[in-house]
Amino acid sequence: MLSFALVTRLVASFHHPRAWLVALMAAVAAAQLWLAHHFDGFLTGDEVEVLSEAFRVATGAPYGLWNVRSRFVPQVIAAPPLALFTHLGIHDPSTLIWLATLPFVAASVVTIPLVYALAKRWSDDELAARAATLLFALHWIPLGFGGTTYPRVVAMACLTAAAWLVARETNLACVAAGAFAGVAFADRFSEIVFVIPLALAARRRGAYIVAGFIASASLTVGAYDWLTWGAPFASLRNFARVTLVVRDFSSRVKVQSPLWYLETLPRWCALTLVPFFWRARHRDAWLYVVIPLVVLSCIAHKELRYLQSLIPFLAILGGLGFASLLRTRPRVAAALLALSLTWNLVGLRFVERRSMAAVDAARFLGREPSLHTLAIPQVWAFGDKHYLGHDRRVFDIGSPPHDLAAALDASDAAAIYGSDLTPAVRAELAQRGFALRAVFRRARSRDVVVFVRSLSGTSDRARR
């Protein structure tokens, strides 16, 4: 646990705010780049989709993107560095995937001084701003996802910048704030919920927020979809159909209770911050937390990462409350801050659940030229064609496996999650001549067991 003395030094160190911020930004950037390199797997197909579209644009590789996604972030943000590094002669997929995180690390790191500036503007209190910045920078959601290609990393930076612009209280700043919200909307459509608190915080300038948002969204989604998908707002219309009409979500758990975010509160918000929240009576800061939380709770499918853009404002509330309590009970305030930083940092262990073992298995399969057809679960977890190659036929057998017999009959190799390797699955593999070739284990990611068809199995398949 962070000690009382350490927290005091973290909050009060460096006499000049710029030196303190630069040191923190450098530390966070280094940590995110290390996490991206060391935990080189994937959490969901979302980041693989962004990578695939970026690789398609940068290298011409035959990838695709689900038509419910805007191509703005993959093409405008993720693809340029890939094109540059490919041009410089870097072609190793692992290295390129790691380098693709650079713009997202930059967006995450840029959010740090934005949180500091916004907290300072709202409170005019240096300690409040520094505490808020620490609470944000060491929270597991922005820290852990900053080293990935999840679009909400960019949306978070845009929305924090938008809130800071609104706090400047000028017409032009509010138009710019709306424009930033439009870019966040292109990143992920659900971020439109932040237009409401932005407009309310702007008060009589709320119309300028809406005007800036409409203009920006018309370009980043409307015109850009027309350019890349062939019709204005094509991805938005497809997204609305899938989520509101078909209600087809890719996750195993497709619908959660409206109270799910409150039920999981200890996972994304340290309960030791509650005394700070009680003393943080800043209307605008609460708007940016409560309104998105209520609206997102009404959406059927929920994920903790969907809350990423409200974490900066949650941290600011914590910082404001810390400074208030510090004036009356300094030791209690410092102890609660230490506990909160530790609590929110512990969640960073989620990176150990990334699909590193599956990526290791994919590298192994990709190095075997004799394997032309593969049966694997959750193709995204294996990095899709980035590691498996473009010339292989792949059957996605899912987890737990389905239609396994038909996939095995047509395959040269199969990868099975260790947790799915039941006696019935083993029997199917043995019956079709598959022999154990390798087992891959990494951290807390799901073990992957690779089976390859033996020569006798190949002969049997040829006779059939």
N, C-alpha and C positions, 0 to 999 in steps of 0.2 A: 504494500500500500504506500502511496505517496505520503511522506511524512509532513508534519506541520512546518518544519523548517524549510523543506524543499518547496512547498507551495508558496510560502512567503517569499522565497527567492525568485520563483517563477513569476510571481505577480509584480514584484518590485524591482526585479533586475533590470539593468541598463537604464541609465538616466535619460537617454534619448529614445523616444518611441520608435523611430525609424530603425535603429540598430536592433532593438528587441524584435520587431516585426520581421526584419530580414533574416535574423537567426532562426526564428520559428518557421518561416517559410522555407528556408533551406533544409531544416531538419525534416519537415513534413514531406517535401519533395523527395528527399533521399529515402525516407521510409517508404513512400508509395512506389518508387521505382524498384526498391529492393523487394517489396511485397509482390509486385507484378512479375519480377524475374524469378523469385523463389517459389511462389505459389502459381505456377504456370498452367492452371487449368481454367475451367469455366463454371459459373454458377447456374446459368440458364442459357437458352438459345438467343436471348436478346443481344448479348455482346458478340456472339458469333455472327449474328446477322449483320451488325454494324461492320465487323471486320470483313465479312465476305463481300459486302457492297463496296467497301473502301478498296479491297484488293482488286475487285473487278475494274474499278475506275483507274487504279494506279498501275495495274499490271496487265489488264486485259484478260485475266483468268475467268473462266466460265462459271461465275457464281450468280446467285440470284438473291432477291429480297422479297419478303412477304409484302403483298400489295396494300397492307394496312399500315405500312410504315412510310413516313416521309423520308426521302433520300437526302434531305438537306444536311443533316449531321454527318452521315457516312461520306458524302461526296465533298462537302465544303470544309469539314473539320478534320476527319480521319484520313481521307485519301491523300491530301498534299504531302504530308511527311513520308508516307509510304512510297509515293512516286519519287520523291527526292532520294530516299535511301536506296530504292531499287536502281535508280539512275547511277548512284554512286557505286553500284556493284554488290550490294547486299541482297542475297536471295534466300538465305536460310529462313524457313518459316517461323521458327521460334524467335529468332532475333527480330524479324519484321513485326511479329505480333507484339513483342515487348515494346518496340519503337512506336507502334501505333497508339500506345497509351500516352505518349508525350503530350498531345494537346489536352487530354483529359486531366493529366496531372497538373498542367499549367492552369487550367480552369479552376481546379480545386484549390490550388495554392493562391491564385488571385483572389479567391473568395475570402481568404484570411484577412488581408488589409481592408477589404470591404466591410467585413463584420466589425473590425476595430473602428473604422471611420463612422459607421452607422451608430454603433454603441456610444461612441464619443459625442456624436451630434445629438443623440437623444438624451444623454445624461450629463454631458459636459463634465465627466468624471473620469480621470485617467485610470484609476484602479478598476472601475466598472468596465471600461473598454478592454483592459488587459485581461480581466477575468473572463469576460465574454469570449474573447479571442481564444483563450486557452480551452474553454469549454467546447468551442466549436472545433478547433484544430485537433483535439484529442478525442473527439467523439468517433466511435467505430464506424458509423455510416459514412460520413464524408471522408474519413481517413482511409477506410478500406476500399470504398468504391472509387476513390480518386485514382487508384492505379488500375482501373479497368476502362473498357470502352462503353460503359453504360451512358446513354445520352443525358440522363438526369444530372450528371456531374456538371455539364455545360448549363443546363437549365437552372441549377442552383446558383451558379455564378451570375447568370443573367438576372435572376429575380432579386438577388441581394443587391446587385447594382441598381436595379429598378427602384427598390425601396430607398436606397441612399439618394437617388435622384429626386424622388418624391419629397424627401426631407429637406431638399434645397429650396422648395417652395417657390419655383418659378414656372411660368407656362411652358417654356422651352424644355426645361428639365422634365416636366411631366410628360410631354410628348415623347422625349427620349426614353423615359421609363416605360411607357406603353410599347415602344418599339422593342425594347429588351424583352418585355413580356411576350411579344410576338415571336421572337427567336426561341424563347423557352417553350412556347406552344409548338413550334416546329420540332423541337427536340422530343417532347412527349406531349400529346394532346391534353392529357389530364391537368397539365400545369396551367390551363386556362383558369382554374379556380383562383389563382393568385391575382387575377385582374380585379376581383371584388375587393380584397383588402387594399390593393393599390389605389383604386378609385375612392374608397372610403377614407383612406389616409390623406389623399390629396384634397379632400373636402370640396370646396367650390371649383377646384381645378380638375375634378374627376372626369369631365368631358374630354380634357386633353389626354388623359390616360387612355380612354377608350379610342380616341382618334388615332393615337400613336400605335395602339395595339392592332386596330383594323388595318392600318396601312402596312405595318410590318408583316402581319399574318397573311395579308393578301399577296405579298411578295414571296415570303419564305415557304408558305404552304400552297396558296392558290396558284401563283405564277410558276413556282418551282415544280409543283406537281404537273402542271400543264406541260412544262418543258421536259420533265423526266418520266412521267407516267402517261402523258398524252391527253389529260383532261384536268381542268381546274379543280382543286380540292379533291382529287381522286382518292388519295390515301385516307383523308379525313372521312369521306363518305363510306369507304370500305371498312374503316375502323368502327364507325358508328353502327354499321350493319352487323358486324361480327360481335360487338360487345353489347349492343342494345337489343338487337333482333334475334340473331342466332345464339348469342350468349355462349360463344365458343372460346373458352380460355385454355391456354396450353398447359397450365399447371394441373397437378393431380387434384388438389383441392380447389375447386372452381368457385365456390361460394362460401363466404364466411359471414358470421353474425355482424350486424351493424355496430356492435360494441367491441369488435375484435381488436381495434387499435387501443382501446382502453384496457381490454383484458391483457394485452401484451405490453402495457405501459412500462413495466420494469425493464423490458428488453431494449427499449429505445430512449428511455428517459430515466435517469437516476432518481430514485425516490427521495434521496437526500437533497435534491434541488427544491423540493416542495416549500421549505421555509423561505427560500429565496424568491420563489414565485409569489408567495403570499405578500412579500414586501415590494414586489416589482409592479407598481401601479402605473404602467405606461400603456395608454389606450392603443396606440398604433402597433406596438410590439405584439400585443395580444391579438390584434386583428389578423396578423400574418400567421398565427398559430391556430387559433380557434376556428376561423372560417374554413381554411383548407382541410383541417382535421374533420370537421363536420361533413363537408361535401364528400371527401374521400371515403368516409364511413358509410355513405349512402351507396357507393359503388359496390357491386356484388363481390368482385374479386379484389383481394387486398394483399399487399406485400409490404414488409417493413421498409424496403428500399424506396417505395412510393413516397415516403415521408421525407426524403432527402432534402427537398427544397425548404422545408420548414425548420430544419435543424439550426440554421444560422440564427433565426429569430428566437428559437427556444434557448439557445446559448446566450443571446443578448438579454433575455429576461432573467436568466440565471446570473449574469454579470451585474445587472442593475440591482437585483435583490441582494447579491453578495456585498456590494458597496454600501447599501443601506444598512445591512446587519453589521457590517464591519465597524460602523461608527459607534454602535452600542455594545456589541459583544464580539470583539475581534477574534478571540481564540475560537469561539464557536463557529464564526463565519469561516475562518481558515480551515478548521477541521471538516466542516461540511463540504467545502470546496475540494479538499483533498479526497474525501470519500467519493464525491461526484465524479471527479476526473478519473479515479480508479474504476468506479462502477461503469462509466460509459466507455472506458478503454477496453475493459474485459471482453466486450462484445466483438472485438476485433478477431477473436478466435474463429469467426465464421469463415475466414479465408482458408482455414485448414480443410473446409468441406468442398473446396473447389475440385474440379475433376482432374486432379494431377495424375492419378493412377490411370485414368482413361486416356489421357494425353500420352503417357509413357507407352501404353499399349498401342496407341495409334502410330507412334513413332516406330515401334517394333514392326507392326504390320506394314507400314509404309516402306520399310527397308527390305521387304521380302518380295522380289519381283515375280516369284512363281505364284503368288496369291492374287488372283484376278477378281474373285467375287467374295464378299465378306458379309457376315451376319453379325450385326452389333446392336447394342441397345443405345437409344438416345444419341443419334449421330452427332448432335451439337456438343455433347460432352467429350467426344473424341476430336473436336476441332474440325469436323466435317472434312472437306477436301484439302484443307490446309496441311494436314499431316497424312491423310490416307491417300492423297494423290487424285488426279483428275481422270485417270484411265481405268479406275476400278468400279465395278458395280457393287453397290452397297444396299443391303436390306436392313431397314431399321426394325428390329424385332421388339423394341420397347422394353419396359421394365414394370412388372414382371413380363417375361417373354410371351408373345402371342404369335400364332401362325408359325411356330418354330420349325415344325417338320418340313414345311414347304420351303422355308428359307434355307435350312440346312441341306436339303436335297440339291439346291442350286449353288451352294457355297463351297469354297476351298478352306475357309477358316471362320471361326466364330469366337466372339468375345462375349463373355457372360459376367455380369456382376456376381461377386462372391455371394452376396445375400440372396441372389436368385437361383443359385446352383442347387436346386432341390434334387432328390433322388430321381424324380421323373425326368428332369432336364438332363441329368447325367445319363440316364438310360437312353434318351433320344440321341444324345451325342455318340454314345458307344454303339448304338444300333447302326448308325450311319458312318462308322469308321473314323470318328474324330478322336484324336489323342491329345492329352494335355501337353502344351508346349511351354507356357510361361505364366507366372503369377505376378501381378503388379500391385504394390501397396505403397501409399504415400499419405502421411499424416492421418487426418480423419476422412479423407475422400474414400469413396466406395472402392473396395478391392475389385480388380478385374482379372479374370482368368481367361487365357487365350488357348483355344483348341484348334488344331490343324488336322485336316483330313489325311489319314495315312494312305500309303500307296495302295493297300488292299481296298480301302474305302473308295479310292478313286476308280479302281477297276470295277468294283461293284456298281458304282454310279454309271460308268460307261455301259455296262451290260444292261442296266435298267433302261 
